[in-house]
């Protein structure tokens, strides 16, 4: 297991009520059945909106998540490189909050 994947799992395990699952065949963490983070190409991907989305997308190398690689990015999901891993925990909390509020969980 890579260091980025170990960090992804460590962060996810630290979230109360989060469960390890799959999304598009990629590891993800869900809360009450709704995904809020996933792991792809040694990077973490976060479901975000508003200012949190803008800040994450503004990190050098970050991009909208396109799991198919066919130019069909998922607009709410931001893929953040490992070089910004110091931000992963904060972004995870933002993603969790967003999903809980969006789906009234």
C-alpha positions, 0 to 999 in steps of 0.5 A: 500500500502506498503512503498516500493510500495509507494516509487516506485510510488513516483519515477515513478511519478517524471519522466517526460513522464513516465506512470504507466502501467503493465508488466507481471501483475506487476506495471511498468513505461514506457516511450513511450511504453517501460518499464524501471522499475517495482515493484515485491515482494516489490522490484524494478526491473530495465532494465540496461546494462553495468556497471550500470547492474553490480553495481546493481547486486553487491548490496547484495540480488540483482538478475536477475529478474525471474517473473515466478520463473521457472529459466528463468531470464530476463538478462537485468533486475535486482531486487534490495531489499528495503534495497538498496532503497537509490539507487532506484532513481539513478538506475531508471535514469540509466534504463530510459537512457538505454531504451531511448538510446537502442530504440532511443526514 
